[in-house]
Amino acid sequence: MSEKTVETHTAETMPAKLDASIWPERSLEILSPLEVQQLMAAHDTPVYQTFRRCALAVLNTGSEIDDPREILRMYHDFDIQVDQQSRGVKLVMKNAPASAFVDGQIIKGIKHHLFSVLRDIIYVEALLPNNPLIQAKQERQNTDLVFRLLRNANVLQAGNMQKLVVCWGGHSIGRAEYEYTKDVGYSMGLRGCSVITGCGPGAMKGPM
């Protein structure tokens, strides 16, 4: 599905930016009118600011700048909205980082992560208002909530053995340690494992 992009005119000292509309795939393709209304209403709530910041972080993937304050300053005019379609939603972005696009098309992996952010932050918040699981402090309820989120994300599939490996660690490691994490990640890839990291530098970047 094609993206509609329009390049904005910015000062030489500012990063290149694009306007774009993108459509989801998979879990958010078909929504009821009530679900769409709930998602659109979230734009006026505090959770929207969390969604905006996370979306900007996703769009900034691959940038050499990892200071969130600097990114927010550079893209202070970035805006992302949920827009209603005939049977679902699309994301309308203004002044998005141009680095997230190639020849006017959003990078597929970034697009996937954007809708994952929408699903996990706004979708769950909108459809589970005041849910006791969200407010729960007990380990059992928290575990159940995580399970529900994973099920909604279609991560858990009956009859399918998951090869998920979580690589978590420090941002500041030596070259020898970093090279070792790359070797570990390569070995896991050869065995068909899916690697999950926090996407930071160091021990999390190496396996990827």
MODA-V847688 format. One record per helix or strand of 2 or more residues. SS is the DSSP state (2 for helix, 1 for strand). FROM is the first residue (numbers start at 1). TO is the last residue. Records with the same first field share a line. If there is no record, write none. Layout:
SS->FROM-TO  FROM-TO
//
This chain:
1->4-7  17-23  79-84  89-97  101-102  105-106  164-167  194-197
2->26-28  33-44  46-59  68-74  98-100  108-127  132-135  139-152  175-190  203-206
//
